[in-house]
């Protein structure tokens, strides 16, 4: 027998109140990427453990950060992952109207750092774990809460190999980034690099006696730019992105100390946003060959200690649009969406896709509010998220 509508609404209201209470606690943890997230993940681990979940914490090398991975339901392959990142961006030099680490509700809007990006989703998923634990789950339900997404998806990049090593093979993943509860099936990757050129200083009147790091940095940049036309030609047919091809951007070039001194050091900061993982490999392979076969031999012919060092700032895999995507189809049914979209911002979704899962991005709040002062998520968006997660529960028992 179904409960009367008023009872259903009361249950939804209770879950919402519990979710907002938890969100208040989560916002109170100042988990800026530069700082620890251990208190927050310990809180979440305790709550999930109280629901009967099997909980693991995976620390980083410093011991100040940890990923949380928890499971309800049976062991085995398949099932679904609800995933979110615990870190937030800094608040320094932002003009907030209230304490960013104290949740403030005003006119149905919930203000605080991380409310939409993405502690709102984490709070909703954790509260729903109590409900899921009472169900006869037919397949595993996992919770993955990671560290350092905002600085290169470091936590997820560490978690995915750990899952592979343990033989954990979920079938689907829902990444609860703020999409205004729209269903997102794809986004470009984002790869950022800093390249340092170490040459040999000398007097500008005898350039042949030195190794001009600035000149080699310029040649490096020109090679990068020469790849742009190749990337345009490699654009997938009917690519949904704007622009439809992989882009390269040179963000900064630094080098040298004076007009009449051969530049001994130079630095290039650049990024690319692949529409497909093969483009990223194409660019890296091309630039590696150019450095190893042309630039370094020429530099070291003059000065054997000259070198070129590349620092990987972050390599965030894109979420490739797939014709067959069970996670997209499931979430579309749950939220009543008629279609899926792509977005320009990056998420951890591509890393889970590389593990063999079908992946979708869908969560409460707008990306337009993320990273800004007075970040907020609306109460209505939180209701919509809880409704989606409640409907998910029905799918986990069949």
Secondary structure, DSSP 8 states (H G I E B T S, - for coil): ----HHHHHHHHHHHHHHHHHHHHHHHTS--BTTS--HHHHHHHHHHHHHTT-EEEEEE-TTSS-EEEEEEES--SS--EEEEEE--B---TT---SS-TTS-EEETTEEESTTIIIIIHHHHHHHHHHHHHTTS--SS-EEEEEES-GGGTSHHHHHHHHHHHHHT---SEEEE---STT--EEEE--EEEEEEEEE-B-EEGGGGGGSB-HHHHHHHHHHHHHHHHHHHHHT--TT--SSSSS-EEEEEEEEE-S-TTEE--EEEEEEEEE-SSHHHHHHHHHHHHHHIIIIIHHHHHHH-TT-EEEEEEEEEE--B---S--HHHHHHHHHHT-S--EEESS--SHHHHHHTT-EEEE--SS-TTTTTSTT-EEEHHHHHHHHHHHHHHHHHTT-
